[in-house]
């Protein structure tokens, strides 16, 4: 059985540079991958990574919340965008078959979901 786990972290030398580290564990051993996600206008405040199906071969879905209040995600071509609502920290992502959502606090509704491109 294959197990995948991922984390996003700021680069030690440049907090605006985000890196995705993936661990892929199989019965034959493990391997790690490191992908630079890019440099952003704000420092990384919080990040989250989810997989649609545990152990799936699909790319991880991720979101990064920056100190400037913007969100960057796996499908946004790394463009920063406004969040609809206030994200909970740590970030809570929900991955569905075709869409990923960020759980946010909405002033009128309480809890709400913001679509993550």
N, C-alpha and C positions, 0 to 999 in steps of 0.2 A: 504494500500500500504506500502510495506517495503522500507525503505531508508537505504543505507549503506554509511558510510564515514570512511576513514582511514587516519592515519598519521604515519610517521616514525620519531622517535626522538632518540637522544642519551640519554643514561641513565644519570641521573644527577650526579651520582658519578663516572662514567666511560665512557668517551666520545667515546671509541672504542666499547662499547656495544650498539647495536641498538635494539629498541623496536618498535613493530607494535601495535598501539592502534586502535581498531575498534569500531565504534558506529553503532548499529543496532536499527533503530527506526521503530516501528510498531504502528498501532492504539491502541494496548493494552499497550504500554509503550516502554521503551528503555532499552537496555543492552549494556554493554561495555565489550570488551575482550582485553586482553593484552598478546602479544606473544613476547618472547625474540627471536630475530633473530640470535643473536650470537655476538661474539667479533671478530673484524677484525684488520688487521695489521695497518691500518691507521684510523685516526679520520673520522667521517662522515662529509662530506663537503656539500652534498645535497642529497635529496631523493624524490621519487615520488611514488604514489600508484594510480593504475587505476583498474577499473572493466571492463570486456569485455562487459557486458550488465548492465546498471544501475539497481541496486536492485537485481542483480542475486545472487544466493546462492553460486556461485563458489568462490573459494578463490581469494583474491585480488592478482593482479600482481604488483610487486614492483621492484624497482631498487635503489641501494644506490651507490653514487659516493663518493669515499674516497679521502682524502687529498693526498694519494700516487698516485693518478691518475688511480686507478683500479676501476672496477665496480663489484658489487655483486648483484645478482638478485634472484627472487623467484624460478626459475628453475635451478639454477646453483649449487645446493647442497651447497650453501654459499661459493663457491670457488671464489676467486678474479680473475678477468681477465682484460686484456687490452681493452680499448675502441677503436673502429675503428673510428677515428675522434675526435673532441673536443666537449664534451657535452655543450649545452646551459644551463645556470643557470637562473632561476630554471629549473630542469630537465623536459623534455617534453617527456612523454611516450604515445605511440599509441597502443591500444590493439585491435587486430583483432581476428577472431574466433580461429585460431590455433597458432598465433604468436604475440609477443609483440615487439615493436621497440622503440629505443631511437633516437630522432632527434639530429643530430650532425652537426657540421661545418666541411666540408671537404675542404682541401686546393685546390683541383682541381675542384670539382663539386659545391662548395658552400654548399648548404644544402644536407644532405644525411641521410639515415636511417641505424642504426646499430641494427642487430638482438639481442634481449635480450633472452638468454636461459631460 
